[in-house]
Structures are given as C-alpha cells and as structure tokens.
Amino acid sequence: MTELSSVHLPVYKSWRLNERHYGAFQGQSKVDMAIKLGADEVQKFRGGLFERPPPNTETRERGNDRKHADLTERQMPRTESLYDCMGRTKPLWEDRIKEDLRKGRNVLVVAHGNSLRGLVKMIDSIPDDAIKDVAIPTGIPIVYKFNKRMQPVEDENEEGNQKLNMTGVFEGIVAHKIRGQFMEKPGLLREALKREQLWQQKVPGFDDANNNNPPLTLSGERSQQQQLTQMEQSLFKLQDEKSLMEEPSSSSPPSPNPIEQAREAAVSGNILSPLFPSSPSPSPQNDTSLISPSNPNYYSGTKRLENYQDKCAKNVVTFSNSVKVPIRKDSVVVIIRHGKTSHNQLGLFTGWEDAPLAEEGRDEARNAGKLLKLHGFEFDVVYTSWLSRAIETAWLALDELDSLWLPIIKTWRLNERMYGRLTGLDKKMVAQRHGQDQFMKWRRGFRDRPPRVSSFSPLYPGNDERYSKDGGLKDVRYSFSESMIRTWESGRLKLHRKLPKTESLSDCMKRTIPFLVDRVIPDSINKGQRVLISSSENAIRGLLMHLCDIPEDRISDLEIPNGLPLIYDVNSRCIKLLDDGTGRDLTEVYNFGSAVEFLFRPCIGEDGEEEEECNLVIDWPEIRIPIPESNNANGNDSLSNLSEEEKNELTIL
C-alpha cells in the first residue's frame, strides 16, 4: 500500500483469512515431528485435504487471545484440515468481497497460503481433489478480473506480468487452470512455484536432518551450517523464498534468555535494563515489514529489540516477558501526535502534504508503544487521519503492543490544518518575507487563514486522487464552482467535493470537534472502549479544546510534543502523563507552551468537584522480576547467594 500511496484506504481484518490451525502440531518443528511420527504420517496431515492433525488438548490459548475473543466456541478451532480452513473463507467471499466487487471496487486480499487456496478454489471452481495441488507462491500477487456476473475473465498478457495456464506446467502436478494473472517475471515465478510444490510434497528439511546433511539452498549447494535447530527449521522456508528475491542477509543473533539476564543482573548489580534505543534503529530493509503506511519503506514492524543491550539510553527500564503487568480495563482516551517528520526537522509548514516519518519520528512512535505497554495499556479501537505520518505512528505503537490486528478508523477530519500556499515553505523564510506579526497570525491566529491555493495547484487536495476519487469522501458537500471547472476541463459531468484551499485553526477545529462528538464519543468512549487517537498538532488542539475546556483565545498557546502519549481519564476528565522511570518533571522536560495550566488542570473527583490534589503523572508500575530457583545441587547458584533483602531489591520501581 505504500508503493500505491494508498495507506489511507479502509482495511477490513477477519479471522476467516487466518492460516490453517495445525492443532497439536502448531509451533512444533516439522523435522522433529517427522522423526517422531514418521515423515509419511506428518506429510499426510500437511498435504491431505481432509486429514486433521491431532487437536490441541492444552488450555486453549487462542481463546484467551483478545483478537479472537468475539469468536464463538464453535468457531474457535482446535485443529483444522485444509478443507476446514478453506471452508471458513466462503462467508467472507460471499458476504463481503463479492459485494465490494459488485460495487465496482478494486479489492486487495492479503492472507496465507491455505486461506487463499479457499478463495482461489471458489473463484475458479477448482474441484476438491485438485485444490491441494495448487501452489500459492509467497509475495507474488495473483490478479483476477471479473465480468458483471462475477465470473473471472482471462486477460491478455501485459508486459512484465506472467499469465500461466497452470495445466501441465509442472508435469501434471497442477491439473486445473487458474484464470488469475501472476504479476512476476516468468523465470522467477516458475522457480517460486516449483519450490512451493517441493515444500508441499515433502517435510521440509527432513531428508537432510535424517541424513545429518546441512540444508540445500535454491542453488542446490549445501550450506555451511551443520545442523538444524528448531528455530532455524521454522525460518528455513522463509529464508529460501526470500533468496529468490534478494541476496541472503546475515541471520540475526538469537534473543537473549530472560532468565540468564535476570541472573546476570543479580550478580552484576545492574538490575535495570534500559528500554529506549539511543542509536539509530535497524534498517527497514533488514526488518520484517508488517503493514506499512504511506511511506512505509520508512516502517518496519519487527516485534523484537535486536541487540537492545547495546542500543540503550538510561531513561526507561524493561523487564522479562514473564513479568505480568496489570492490564488497564477502564475506558480511556490516549492521544498521540505523530512522530517527527523531515518537514518538522527542517522547520517547514507541512499541513496536508503527506510527509513521511523521519528516523527520529519512528523511534518516538515505537517508544510511545513501549511506554504504553509498560503501563499495562490495551486498546479496543484506533482513530487516525488520512496522512501517512499519523497512520505510521499508530502502527508502530500498536506493533509494540502486539495489537496490529485492531480495527483502525481513518478519517480526513483528523488531518492536520491546511496551510494553503504556505505548505512546504520554510517558516523562517516566511517570517522574513512577510514580517513576524503576519507570520504569527498565519501560524497561530485562531481565525487568520494563510493565502489560498488555486484550484489547479498541486497543493490543492482536490487534485490528490485520495480526496478526489469517487467514493473517497462522502461526508463533504459538493462544490458547484469546482464541479463546473472539472466538467469543463474533462468534457463530461464531473462532481467535485468542497475541499479546503486554506484553513485557520478555527476551520480545522470545525471538522475535528464534530467528529469527536458525533463519532468517537458515542461509538467508542460511551461504550467503555479504550481509544487510541493518532493525529497532528492542530487537529489534536481541537480535541483537547473540547475535552479540557480550553478557551479559544488560549488554545493557540498550547504545544503538543511529538510522540508523547497524552492520557485522558474519562472518569476524572483530565490529562495525565506516563512516568518514564526517570523521576523527571515531565512538564519541564516537554514543551507544552504557555497554556499548560489549562491542559493539566485539577481532576474531577467522584463527587463531581475539582480535587485539590491531582496526580499529574501515572506512576511507574511496581513490577517484581521472578527469581528462578537454584538448580545447582551444591547451592552455588549466583541467585541463591543473595539475601532476601537483596532479592527484594530486584523489584523494579
């Protein structure tokens, strides 16, 4: 979606597109299972159509997972055959995807091999006995076109795309024609399909492990590695597939053992492990990209901190994943201004220009997610603007919270203020050219608008396909003058929405506050949901003006720091900050402007009166690191030598 400049599009997430559930085999090494049960037995479960692996008899961890909490007992599988997995995709195809296609929409489906087989089976009417032999290569799009009767139609070859008649391509392995068009170079596509067929026919790595041989690479050569670990086997297929696309990269170092970390910390006295990396984050090309927003070659959704002991500042601490932080269940609204962009760093007016996050901004977004996680925050819904910097900030924070599955509602009403002809200009240059007084009126005046852009300017949102495309905006009235201009230009009737050519702070708030009042409050806050809002400075000013009753003559004096979570307590109706573990006065560390007293005013107590004392900062959680018992028969374990008082000092404050 990054390359298509379409991260603002709505995303529908469904469990029906999840990968097949492998029951008791889930998370197990294929090689180990083949050694224990026999390769033929394991391959029967992997490659058969109706065979189900043994069910998961342990505590149903997926049922305790928030992302699956709304599934019924019947919907939650303990194990699945390929047929079961494909079957659950049918309601989604019939009720959702087909309806979107009938409305003339282009639909992108991102899922897994077995769930995509279900869609391909329905689209191409592939028989049961043939679908298990259909290969779905990783990362290669399959494009289908449909007629008005929702039947797939074949298209002529286009340069750069590969149209394959799958019948007999691999000596009869695939016995049914797929009408979809594979968008990849022919040679690479054939290699990918052959590799996929090989993985389907044999337990990956079993022959090599059984013969004590290192694994084969795509070139047919033996790697230098002499044995397969369970982790390496789990990643082996992915590495082979990626080697089709790019040169193999060096593997990441194994994650440190949390117990060993606790032991070393106890011996060295260095109990606190710093959290926020002070050195630059890893290159996005070396991370696993999840869902990238508008310039999300700038985003990498890695779920681990690589070499984090070497990339630390001293302001926040972490602890072992085995430590449980109490989850906050009360309704709350967390507001985050997007991380810094290159425009912020250069002092440029940004407005509706879709500037991506800078490296510093990505770090700010990740750190916000880590801090929220440390304080036990979870969310039920996320609201963002249509600008990539806000979407990317939300995704990076959610990735740290392991919550990328959450629904994200994107709206243009949370966009930054439209700065008209000032967009993209240097603020210092504008001040020098027009004078400091005029500059401050344009920048901070409540009702002063910057110069307007013309209808033909590339800065006008109406010339951006995201806003001008039919169906993009439905909550904005049509503009007669703009519709006439575009009708005259195109020679046919063309309706055009009334989009801003410039905005004052007041204009910006006239679209943000109604969205808060009419959508966020009734749909989420009043229902007790935990809400995350990722937006831009002036849009956030509007939200805070309403939530905190800030006078309009002072709202311009309020500054919103980048990447800092602002916690709005729904019950006490006040803004709080999260303790970062340093003991610093956060109102002095961050610049909130001269209107700070309106932002952090006394909280409202249960009696409806203002409390004399209000805790501005949500205290750092007290968390105890579990101390492992000594396994040393001689009692020489390093932790066993600690006194109870010393062990108590392992509590993180």
C-alpha positions in Angstrom: 0.0 0.0 0.0 3.0 2.3 0.5 4.0 2.0 -3.2 0.5 2.6 -4.2 0.2 5.7 -2.0 -3.0 4.1 -0.6 -2.4 3.6 3.2 -5.5 5.8 3.8 -7.8 3.1 2.4 -10.0 1.2 4.8 -8.7 -2.2 5.9 -11.1 -5.0 6.9 -9.5 -7.6 9.1 -11.1 -11.0 9.6 -10.1 -14.2 11.4 -11.6 -16.1 8.4 -8.4 -15.3 6.5 -6.2 -16.8 9.2 -3.8 -19.6 8.3 -4.9 -23.1 8.9 -4.8 -24.3 12.6 -2.5 -27.3 12.9 -3.7 -28.4 16.3 -1.2 -30.1 18.5 1.4 -29.7 15.7 1.2 -25.9 15.9 4.6 -24.4 16.8 6.4 -27.7 16.5 9.3 -28.4 14.3 8.3 -30.3 11.2 11.5 -32.2 11.2 11.1 -33.2 14.9 7.5 -34.4 14.3 8.6 -36.3 11.2 11.3 -38.1 13.2 8.8 -38.9 16.0 5.8 -39.9 13.9 7.3 -40.7 10.5 7.5 -38.5 7.5 4.6 -40.1 5.7 2.3 -39.5 8.7 3.2 -35.9 9.0 3.0 -35.3 5.3 -0.5 -36.8 5.3 -1.6 -34.1 7.7 0.3 -31.4 5.7 -0.7 -32.3 2.2 -4.1 -34.1 2.7 -7.4 -32.4 2.0 -9.5 -33.8 4.8 -6.9 -35.1 7.3 -6.7 -33.1 10.6 -3.7 -33.1 12.9 -4.3 -34.2 16.5 -6.4 -31.5 18.3 -4.8 -29.1 20.7 -5.7 -30.6 24.1 -3.9 -28.0 26.2 -5.5 -24.8 27.5 -6.9 -23.1 24.5 -4.6 -20.2 24.4 -6.2 -18.7 21.3 -9.5 -18.5 23.1 -7.7 -16.3 25.7 -6.3 -14.1 23.0 -8.1 -10.8 22.7 -8.0 -10.8 18.9 -10.2 -13.9 19.0 -12.4 -13.0 22.0 -15.5 -12.4 19.9 -15.5 -15.9 18.3 -18.0 -18.5 19.5 -16.9 -21.8 20.9 -17.9 -23.5 17.7 -15.9 -21.0 15.6 -12.7 -21.5 17.6 -10.9 -24.5 16.1 -8.8 -27.0 18.0 -7.4 -28.3 14.7 -8.2 -27.9 11.0 -7.9 -29.8 7.8 -7.1 -27.9 4.6 -10.8 -28.3 3.7 -11.9 -26.8 7.0 -9.6 -23.8 6.5 -10.9 -23.2 3.0 -14.5 -23.6 4.1 -14.3 -20.7 6.6 -13.3 -18.3 3.9 -16.6 -18.8 2.0 -18.8 -16.5 4.1 -16.2 -13.7 3.7 -16.1 -14.2 -0.1 -19.9 -14.3 -0.5 -20.9 -11.6 2.0 -18.0 -9.1 1.9 -15.6 -9.4 -1.0 -18.2 -10.1 -3.7 -20.3 -7.2 -2.5 -17.3 -4.8 -2.9 -16.6 -6.2 -6.3 -20.2 -5.7 -7.4 -19.9 -2.1 -6.4 -17.0 -1.6 -8.8 -14.3 -1.6 -6.2 -10.8 -3.0 -6.6 -10.1 -5.3 -3.7 -6.8 -6.3 -2.3 -6.7 -9.5 -0.1 -3.6 -10.2 1.9 -3.7 -13.6 3.7 -2.0 -17.0 4.0 -1.4 -19.9 1.5 -4.2 -22.2 2.7 -6.8 -19.5 3.2 -6.0 -18.0 -0.2 -6.5 -21.5 -1.7 -10.0 -21.3 -0.4 -10.7 -18.1 -2.4 -8.9 -19.4 -5.5 -11.0 -22.6 -5.3 -14.3 -20.7 -5.2 -13.3 -18.2 -7.9 -12.0 -20.8 -10.4 -14.4 -23.6 -9.3 -11.5 -25.9 -8.7 -12.5 -29.5 -7.7 -11.7 -30.8 -4.2 -9.2 -33.3 -5.5 -7.2 -30.6 -7.4 -7.0 -27.7 -5.0 -4.4 -29.2 -2.7 -2.0 -29.2 -5.6 -2.5 -25.5 -6.4 0.6 -23.6 -5.3 0.3 -20.1 -3.9 3.8 -18.5 -4.0 4.7 -16.1 -1.3 4.7 -12.4 -2.1 3.6 -12.8 -5.7 0.3 -11.1 -6.5 -2.4 -13.0 -8.3 -4.8 -10.6 -10.2 -8.4 -11.6 -11.1 -10.7 -9.6 -13.3 -14.5 -10.2 -13.2 -17.4 -9.6 -15.5 -20.8 -8.3 -14.4 -21.9 -11.8 -13.5 -18.9 -12.1 -11.1 -17.2 -14.7 -13.2 -13.4 -14.5 -13.7 -12.3 -13.4 -17.1 -9.0 -14.0 -18.8 -7.0 -11.0 -19.8 -4.3 -10.6 -22.5 -0.7 -10.7 -21.4 0.7 -7.4 -20.1 4.4 -6.6 -20.3 6.1 -7.6 -17.0 3.3 -9.9 -15.9 3.1 -13.7 -16.3 -0.1 -15.3 -17.5 0.1 -19.1 -16.9 -2.2 -21.8 -18.0 -1.5 -24.0 -15.0 -2.5 -27.2 -16.7 0.6 -29.4 -17.1 3.1 -26.7 -16.2 4.8 -28.9 -13.8 4.4 -32.3 -15.5 0.8 -32.7 -14.3 1.3 -31.6 -10.7 -1.3 -28.9 -11.1 -4.3 -30.2 -13.1 -6.6 -27.2 -13.3 -6.3 -23.9 -15.0 -6.2 -20.7 -12.8 -7.6 -17.6 -14.5 -5.6 -15.3 -12.3 -2.6 -13.4 -13.6 0.7 -13.8 -11.7 2.4 -10.4 -11.5 6.0 -11.6 -11.7 8.8 -12.4 -14.2 8.3 -15.8 -15.8 11.6 -17.4 -14.6 11.2 -16.2 -11.0 7.6 -17.3 -10.9 8.3 -20.8 -12.1 11.1 -21.2 -9.6 8.8 -20.0 -6.8 6.0 -22.4 -7.9 8.4 -25.3 -8.1 9.8 -24.5 -4.7 6.3 -24.3 -3.3 5.4 -27.7 -4.8 8.5 -29.2 -3.2 7.6 -27.9 0.2 4.1 -29.4 -0.2 5.3 -32.8 -1.3 8.0 -33.4 1.4 8.5 -32.5 5.0 11.0 -29.5 4.6 14.5 -30.4 5.8 13.6 -34.0 6.9 15.8 -35.8 4.5 18.7 -33.5 5.3 18.2 -33.9 9.0 17.7 -37.6 8.8 21.0 -38.0 6.8 22.8 -35.4 9.0 23.2 -33.2 6.0 23.0 -29.4 6.0 20.0 -28.0 4.2 20.0 -27.3 0.4 19.9 -23.8 -0.8 18.0 -22.8 -4.0 21.2 -23.1 -6.0 21.5 -26.8 -4.9 24.5 -26.3 -2.8 24.9 -27.4 0.8 25.0 -24.6 3.4 27.9 -24.4 5.8 25.5 -24.9 8.7 26.0 -28.5 10.1 22.7 -29.0 11.9 19.1 -27.6 12.1 17.8 -26.1 15.2 14.1 -25.8 15.8 14.2 -22.0 15.3 16.3 -22.4 12.1 13.9 -25.0 10.7 10.9 -22.8 11.4 12.6 -20.0 9.4 14.1 -22.2 6.7 11.2 -21.9 4.3 11.0 -18.1 4.6 14.8 -17.8 4.0 14.6 -19.9 0.9 11.7 -17.9 -0.5 13.4 -14.6 0.2 16.6 -15.8 -1.5 14.5 -15.8 -4.7 14.1 -12.0 -4.4 17.3 -10.8 -2.9 20.8 -11.7 -1.7 20.7 -13.7 1.5 21.4 -11.5 4.5 23.2 -12.5 7.7 21.0 -14.0 10.3 20.0 -12.1 13.4 21.6 -13.1 16.7 19.4 -15.2 19.0 17.3 -13.4 21.5 18.8 -13.3 25.0 17.4 -15.7 27.6 15.4 -13.6 30.1 16.3 -15.9 33.0 20.0 -15.6 32.2 19.5 -11.8 32.0 18.0 -11.9 35.5 20.9 -14.0 36.8 23.5 -11.7 35.2 21.7 -8.6 36.5 21.6 -10.0 40.0 25.3 -10.8 40.0 26.4 -7.5 38.4 24.0 -5.3 40.4 22.8 -3.8 37.2 19.2 -4.7 37.8 17.6 -2.2 35.4 17.7 -2.9 31.7 17.3 0.3 29.7 14.5 0.3 27.1 14.7 3.1 24.5 17.4 2.7 22.0 19.7 5.7 21.7 21.3 4.6 18.4 19.5 4.5 15.1 17.0 1.8 14.5 17.8 -1.1 12.2 17.5 -0.5 8.5 13.9 -1.2 7.3 15.3 -3.5 4.6 16.6 -5.8 7.4 13.3 -6.0 9.3 10.1 -7.8 8.7 7.7 -5.3 7.2 4.1 -5.8 8.5 1.6 -3.2 7.4 3.4 -0.3 6.0 1.8 3.1 5.9 2.2 5.8 3.4 5.9 5.9 3.1 6.5 2.8 4.9 9.6 1.8 3.3 10.1 4.0 6.4 8.4 1.5 8.6 9.5 -1.9 9.8 7.3 -3.9 12.1 9.8 -6.0 13.9 8.5 -7.4 17.2 11.8 -7.7 19.0 14.6 -5.5 20.0 17.7 -6.7 18.4 20.9 -6.2 20.4 18.9 -4.0 22.7 21.6 -4.2 25.4 23.9 -2.2 23.1 21.3 0.3 22.0 20.1 1.8 25.2 19.5 5.1 26.9 19.1 5.2 30.7 15.6 6.8 31.0 13.3 3.8 30.9 13.6 0.2 32.1 12.4 -3.1 30.8 11.8 -6.5 32.3 11.4 -10.1 31.3 8.3 -11.0 29.3 7.4 -13.5 32.1 6.6 -10.5 34.3 2.9 -9.7 34.1 1.8 -6.0 34.1 -1.8 -5.4 35.3 -3.9 -4.5 32.3 -5.9 -1.3 32.5 -9.6 -2.1 31.8 -11.2 1.3 32.4 -12.3 3.5 29.5 -9.5 5.8 28.4 -8.5 8.0 25.5 -4.8 8.1 24.6 -3.9 10.9 22.1 -0.5 10.8 20.3 0.8 13.4 18.0 2.7 11.7 15.2 6.5 11.3 15.4 8.7 13.9 13.8 8.9 14.1 10.0 11.7 15.6 7.9 9.4 18.6 7.5 9.4 19.1 11.3 13.1 18.8 11.5 13.6 21.3 8.7 11.0 23.8 10.1 8.7 23.6 7.1 4.9 24.1 7.0 3.5 20.6 6.5 -0.3 20.7 6.5 -1.9 18.2 4.2 1.4 17.3 2.5 2.0 13.7 3.1 5.5 13.9 4.7 6.8 10.5 6.0 8.2 10.0 9.4 11.9 10.6 9.9 14.0 8.1 11.7 13.7 10.1 14.9 9.9 10.1 14.5 9.8 6.3 14.0 11.7 5.9 17.2 9.3 8.2 19.0 6.4 6.2 17.9 8.0 2.9 18.9 8.9 4.3 22.3 5.4 5.5 22.8 4.1 2.0 22.3 6.8 0.5 24.6 5.8 3.0 27.4 2.1 2.3 27.0 2.9 -1.5 27.2 5.0 -1.0 30.4 2.0 0.7 32.0 -0.5 -2.0 31.0 -2.4 -0.2 28.3 -4.5 -2.1 25.8 -6.9 -0.6 23.2 -10.1 -1.6 21.5 -10.2 0.8 18.6 -7.8 3.3 16.9 -8.6 6.5 15.0 -6.1 8.2 12.7 -6.1 10.8 9.9 -5.5 10.0 6.3 -1.9 11.2 6.5 0.7 8.6 6.5 2.7 10.0 9.4 -0.3 9.5 11.7 -1.1 6.1 10.4 2.5 5.0 10.6 2.8 6.3 14.2 -0.3 4.3 15.1 1.1 1.1 13.5 4.5 1.4 15.1 2.9 2.0 18.6 0.5 -0.9 18.0 3.3 -3.2 16.9 5.0 -2.7 20.3 1.6 -3.6 21.9 1.2 -6.7 19.7 -2.1 -5.1 18.6 -1.8 -4.7 14.8 -5.0 -6.6 14.4 -7.1 -3.8 16.0 -9.6 -2.0 13.8 -8.3 1.3 12.6 -10.7 4.0 11.6 -9.1 6.6 9.2 -10.7 9.9 8.6 -9.7 13.1 6.7 -11.3 15.0 9.6 -8.3 14.3 11.8 -5.9 15.7 9.1 -3.6 18.5 10.0 -4.6 22.1 9.4 -4.5 23.0 5.7 -1.8 25.8 5.4 -2.7 26.9 1.8 0.2 28.4 -0.1 2.4 28.2 3.0 2.5 24.4 2.6 6.1 23.2 2.2 7.7 26.6 2.8 10.3 27.3 5.4 8.9 29.0 8.5 11.9 31.3 8.9 11.7 32.4 5.3 8.0 33.2 5.6 8.7 35.3 8.7 11.5 37.2 7.0 9.5 37.8 3.9 6.1 38.8 5.5 7.2 40.0 8.9 7.0 38.4 12.3 3.5 39.7 13.1 1.9 38.4 9.9 3.8 35.1 10.3 2.4 34.6 13.8 -1.2 35.5 12.6 -1.0 32.8 9.9 0.7 30.3 12.1 -1.2 30.8 15.4 -4.1 33.1 14.8 -7.3 31.4 15.7 -9.3 32.8 12.7 -6.5 34.0 10.4 -6.1 32.0 7.2 -3.0 31.7 5.2 -3.1 32.6 1.4 -5.4 30.2 -0.5 -4.1 27.8 -3.1 -5.7 27.8 -6.6 -7.9 25.0 -8.0 -5.1 23.9 -10.2 -2.3 23.9 -7.6 -0.7 20.5 -6.8 -1.1 21.6 -3.2 -4.9 21.6 -3.5 -6.3 18.3 -2.0 -8.9 18.2 -4.8 -6.1 17.3 -7.2 -5.0 14.4 -5.0 -6.7 11.2 -6.1 -7.2 10.1 -2.4 -9.6 13.0 -1.9 -11.0 13.5 -5.4 -11.7 9.8 -6.3 -15.3 8.8 -6.4 -16.3 7.2 -3.0 -13.3 8.7 -1.2 -15.1 11.4 0.7 -18.8 11.0 1.5 -19.2 13.5 4.4 -18.3 16.6 2.4 -20.8 18.5 0.3 -20.3 19.1 -3.4 -18.7 22.3 -4.7 -20.6 23.9 -7.6 -17.6 26.0 -8.8 -15.1 23.2 -8.6 -17.6 20.8 -10.3 -18.0 23.3 -13.2 -14.3 23.7 -13.6 -13.7 20.0 -13.8 -16.7 19.3 -16.0 -15.4 22.0 -18.5 -11.9 20.5 -18.3 -12.9 16.9 -18.9 -15.9 17.5 -21.3 -18.2 15.4 -19.1 -20.2 15.9 -15.9 -17.8 15.6 -13.0 -18.9 16.3 -9.5 -16.3 17.6 -7.0 -16.3 17.9 -3.3 -15.7 21.1 -1.4 -12.2 20.6 0.0 -10.2 23.3 1.9 -7.8 25.5 0.0 -6.6 27.0 3.3 -7.7 26.8 6.9 -7.5 28.8 10.1 -7.2 27.0 13.4 -10.9 27.6 13.9 -11.7 26.0 10.5 -9.6 22.9 11.4 -11.5 22.5 14.7 -14.8 22.8 12.9 -14.1 19.4 11.4 -12.3 17.7 14.2 -14.6 18.5 17.2 -17.8 17.3 15.4 -16.0 14.0 14.6 -15.1 13.6 18.2 -18.6 14.5 19.4 -20.6 12.7 16.8 -18.4 9.6 16.2 -15.7 8.9 18.8 -17.7 9.7 21.9 -20.9 7.8 21.1 -19.3 4.9 19.2 -16.4 4.3 21.5 -16.0 6.3 24.7 -19.6 6.0 25.8 -19.3 2.2 25.3 -16.4 1.9 27.6 -13.8 1.3 24.9 -10.2 2.1 25.2 -9.4 4.5 22.4 -6.1 5.5 20.7 -6.1 8.6 18.5 -3.0 9.3 16.3 -3.2 12.7 14.6 -1.4 16.0 14.0 -0.9 19.0 16.2 -3.7 21.3 15.2 -6.3 18.5 15.0 -5.2 17.4 18.5 -5.6 21.0 19.7 -9.3 20.8 18.7 -9.8 17.6 20.5 -8.1 18.9 23.7 -10.0 22.2 23.5 -13.3 20.2 23.7 -12.1 17.6 26.3 -10.3 20.0 28.6 -12.5 23.1 28.1 -9.6 25.2 26.9 -10.6 28.8 26.0 -10.3 29.6 22.3 -8.1 32.6 23.0 -5.5 30.4 24.7 -5.7 27.2 22.5 -3.1 28.6 20.1 -0.6 28.8 23.0 -0.8 25.1 23.6 2.1 23.0 22.3 1.8 19.3 21.6 5.1 17.3 21.8 5.7 14.7 19.1 5.3 11.0 20.0 4.2 11.6 23.7 1.1 9.7 24.9 -1.4 12.1 26.5 -3.8 10.1 28.7 -7.3 11.5 29.0 -9.0 9.9 32.0 -12.7 9.7 31.1 -13.9 9.5 34.7 -11.8 12.3 36.2 -11.8 14.3 32.9 -8.2 15.4 33.0 -5.0 14.8 31.1 -2.2 12.7 32.6 1.3 11.6 31.5 3.1 8.3 31.9 6.0 8.1 34.3 9.1 7.2 32.2 11.0 5.9 35.2 13.5 8.8 35.4 11.9 10.8 38.1 12.0 13.9 36.0 9.2 16.6 35.9 7.7 15.8 32.6 6.1 19.2 32.3 9.6 20.7 32.3 11.1 18.0 30.0 8.5 18.6 27.3 7.3 21.9 25.9 3.5 22.3 26.4 3.5 26.0 25.7 2.2 28.8 27.9 -1.3 27.3 28.1 0.0 24.3 30.1 -2.2 25.1 33.1 -5.3 24.6 31.0 -4.1 21.2 29.9 -3.2 19.9 33.3 -6.0 21.4 35.4 -7.3 19.6 38.6 -9.1 16.3 38.0 -12.8 15.9 38.8 -13.5 13.6 41.8 -16.3 11.1 42.3 -18.4 13.9 43.8 -18.1 16.0 40.7 -15.9 18.6 42.4 -12.4 19.5 41.5 -9.8 17.7 43.6 -7.3 19.9 45.5 -4.5 17.4 44.7 -4.3 15.7 41.3 -1.7 13.2 40.4 -0.5 14.6 37.1 1.7 11.6 36.3 0.6 7.9 36.2 3.3 6.4 38.4 5.8 3.9 37.2 4.4 0.4 37.8 5.9 -1.7 40.6 7.0 -4.9 39.0 8.8 -7.8 40.6 11.2 -9.9 38.5 10.6 -13.6 39.2 13.7 -15.1 40.8 14.4 -18.6 39.4 15.2 -21.3 42.0 18.7 -22.7 42.1 19.2 -25.8 40.0 22.7 -26.3 41.4 23.0 -29.2 43.7 25.8 -27.6 45.6 23.8 -24.4 46.1 26.4 -22.3 44.2 23.8 -20.7 42.0 24.5 -16.9 41.9 21.0 -16.0 43.0 21.0 -18.5 45.9 23.7 -16.4 47.5 21.5 -13.4 47.7 19.8 -12.4 50.9 16.0 -11.9 51.0 16.7 -8.2 51.3 18.9 -8.2 48.2 16.3 -10.3 46.3 13.6 -7.7 47.2 15.8 -5.0 45.6 15.1 -6.8 42.3 11.7 -5.1 42.3 11.5 -2.5 39.6 10.1 0.8 40.7 
